[in-house]
Amino acid sequence: MTTGIDVTRERESLRVTLTRTIGIALIAGAALASRWGGLSQWPLTTTLMLWPSLGGHYVELAFLEIVRPRLSDSRAVHTPARIAVWFVGGALLAIGMRFTAILLHAPRPLPASIWWIGGFVFVALELVVHLALHARGRSSLYGGRG
């Protein structure tokens, strides 16, 4: 998921980042474990959910610190570029999840098509997260400040 910060103004501490992303992975892992055979699968599913939660943090930072500075100041350029970065990042994170699931012998295989599903799902999640950030007055895709 995203940091919800504009890195030109403030930085989130590693402790805060890890607390949030691991918490998200634990909750999402519990939800997935309930579908994959119960509590015994929770460590595995939490590990898989670290890809989009912690990895998603770094996808957003990649946009903010690497991609955005190389773009014009136009919001019309930033918005589609950010969505493209989210899609590619989500696809790569989904591939990471798939290979981690194979490596850890997950009870259900993730399909080979997970890359494009992951890309679309990650974009959808980021849009929802940014809407919540915008509603709270934080920098986001919708406010043009983030």
N, C-alpha and C positions, 0 to 999 in steps of 0.2 A: 504494500500500500504506500501512499505518499506521505511525505513529511508534513505537508501543510504549512511549510515555511518558505519564505523568500530568502534564499541563501545570501543575497546581497545585504540583508539587514540583520540577520541573526542566525546562529547555529544551534542546533539541538544537541545536547550532550549524548554521548554514546550510551550512558546508562538509561536515559529516557527513551532513546531509539530502541535499545534492546528490550526494555520493559514492555513497550508498546507492541513491538513486532513478535516477541515470544508469546505475549498474552494473546494476540490475534491467532498465532499458530496453535496454541493450546486449545482455544475455543473452536476454531475451525477443524482442528484435528479430532476433537471430541465429536463434533457433528459428523465428520466422515467416518470415524470409528464406529459410530452407531449403525452405519450402513454397511460396514465391512466386517462385522462379526463381533462387535462389542468392545469392552474396555481393554481387552488384551491387545487390540490393534492400535490403541491410543498413542503409544510411543512412535510407531511407524507412521501413522497418519499425521502426527504433529511434526515429525521430521519432514514429511512431504509438504506440509503447509508452510514450513519456513521458507520454501522457495518463493511463493508469491508475497508473503508478509515481509520478510527481511530483504529478499531480492527486489521486491517492489519498491522498497525504500531507495535502493540504489539505482533503480531504473529512473525514478523521479530525480534523484541527484544528478544522474548522467544528463538528463535534459537540462536541468537548471545550471549546471556548472560547465558542461561541455558543448551541448548543442545550442542553447539559447544565446550565449555570447557571440556565436558565429552567425546569427541571423540578424536581419534588419529589425528595427524597433517596431515594426508593424504587427499589431495584434492579429491581422489577417494572415500573417506568415506564422506567428507563434502557435496559434491554435491548431492548425492541421499538422504542424511539425510535432507538437507535443502528443497529439493523438497517434501519429505515426510511430513515435518513440515508444509510446505505451503499447501499441500493437506488437511491434517487433520485440520489445522487452518481455511482454506477456507470452509471446510464442516461445522465446528462448527459455523463460522460466518453466513453461509447461514441458518443454523437452527435458530440462533438468529434472523435473518431477518424474517424468516417465522413466528415465534411466536410473534414478534413485529407487523408484518402485521395483524395477527389474533387479537391481543390485541387492536390495533388501528383501527380495522374494515376497512382494505384496500379494495378498490373497486374490486380488483382482487386478489384472493387467490394465494399464492405461493404454488406450488405442494409439496407433501410429499417427492418427489424425489429430492428436491432442494439441499439436502446435498451433493450428489455426483456431481451434476452440479456445485454447488458452489466450491467444491474442485478443479475440473478441470479448471474452469474459473479463480479462484484465482491463480493457478499455471501459467496459460497462461499470466495473467496480470503481475505477478511478473517477469516472464521471459522477457517480453517486457520492464518493468520498469528497470530491471537490464541491459538490452541491452543499453538503453538510458544512464544509469549511466556509463556504461563501455565506451560508445562513448564520454562522457564528461570527461573521465579520473578519475572518482570516483570509490571507492571500490565497487565491485559487484561480483556476482556469476561467471561471465565470466573471470574476471581478476585474480581470486584466492586470492585477498586481503581482500574480504569482507565476 
